[in-house]
Amino acid sequence: MENKNGFTLVEILAVIIVLGLVMAVSVPSSITIGNKIKDKLLSDKLALAEKSAVLWGQDNRSCFSGSGCLEYPETMDSVCSLSGDLKTCYITLEMLAEDEYYDYDNESKIENPKDSEKCLNNYIINLTYNKKNKSFKTTMDLDNQDSSC
């Protein structure tokens, strides 16, 4: 009777081929899932930033009065636009973080989850105040943002 103590070359090749197929399917899927998670995290961070901007606006309603926002020159009141009962100014995530309406991720940096080389500090949020119904609305143009820190 023959003593069989090991695997044959065919069996080892079959295992390697099966493992290769499993890797070929799982690696791209995990990369796709990771990218979707980063997209969702960025979306959630920006949604929180917009809500923080509304809270900031409610606490600093005087910035949207006729006299403007003299105590916060970083809102660039000189470039605010007026249209009837609407006044739109823009603020950055950096300003919200400095005023403690938004948290820094790392010391003085708001990290971009999609690209660790960039940050969100200079992302601009357009904050519009409607004098008629005394409400705030935010918009953000994601294509025209400065990602430098």
N, C-alpha and C positions, 0 to 999 in steps of 0.2 A: 504494500500500500504506500502511496506517495504522500509525503509530508508537505502540506501547503501552509506556509507561515506568513506569506505576504500577499500584496495585491499585484495583480498583473498590470502591465503597461496600459492595456485597454481600459481597465477599471479606473486607473488614475487619470487618464485622458478624459474619460467620461465625466468624472467629478470636476475637473478643471473647466471643461466646456460648460457644464451646468452652472458653476459658480460665475463664470464669465457672463453668461446670459442674465443671471440674477443681477449682477453689477451693472450690466448695460441697461437694464430696465430701472433699477432703483436709484442710481446716481442722478440721471436727468430729472427724475421725479422729485428727489429731495432738493435739488437746486431750484426747481420751479416753486416748490412749497416755500423755500427760504426767501425767494424774491417776493412772493405774495405776502409773506409775513412782514417783510420790510416795507412794502407798499402800504399795508394796513397800518403799521406803526406810524409811518409818516402821515398818513391821512388822519389818524387819531390825534397826533401831536398838533397838527394844524387846526383841527376842529377845536381842540382845547384852547389853542391860541386865540381863535376867533371869539370863543366864549369869554376868555380872559379880557380881550379887547373891549367887549361890551360892558363887562364889569368895570373896567377902567373908565370907560366913557360915562357910565352912570355915576361913578364917584367923582368925576371931573367934568361935570356938565357945564361948568363955567367956560371951559375951553370951546364950547360950541355956541356961546353967546355972541353978541355983536362985538364985544371987545377982543375976542379971540383967546388964544391959549398962551398968554405971555409967560406963565410959570413953567411951561414945557416947550421951549423953543425947538426941541427935537421933533415935534409933530409937524414942523415946517408949516406953520400957520400961514405964512405968506403964499404958499401954493395950495392952500385949501380952496376948494371950489364951492361956490354958492349957486344954488339953482332953486329959486322960489323958497320954499320952506325947508329945503335940504342943504345941509352943510357937510361936506365930505373932507376929511383930513386923513392923513396916513400916519401910522405909527409902526414901529418895528417890534419884533419879539424881544430884542435887546432892551428896549425901553420898558416893555412889560415886565421883564425879569428884574431890571433895576428898581422898579417900583413895587416889586414883590407880588405881581399878579401872575407871574409864570416862573417856574423854577429852572435854573441852569442844570444841565446834566453833569457837567464837569467844570468846577470852578466858575469860569466866566464864559463857558461855551454851551450852546444849545446844539446838540449833535444832530446830524442828518443821518437817519438810520439807513438810507439807501447808499450813501457814500461817506465813509468815515473821514475822508480828506476835506470835506466841506462841512459847513455848519449852517444853522438856521437863524443866527443872530440878526442878520440884516433883512430877513424876510419882511415884506411890507404888507400890512393889513390896512385896507381902506375902511375907515369907520365913518358911517354916514348917520347923522342925527336928523330926524324929522321933527321940526319944531311944532308942526301941527298936532301930531299924535304923540309927541314926546317919546319917541322910540329910537333905538339904534339898530343898524343893520351893518353887517360886515361883508366884504368881498375880498378875494385874494386872487391875484393873477399869478398862477404858478409858473408861467412861461417867462415872466419878466422879473426874476428875482436875483438878487446879488447873494451868492453863496460864500463869499469870502468872510473871513473872521477878523 
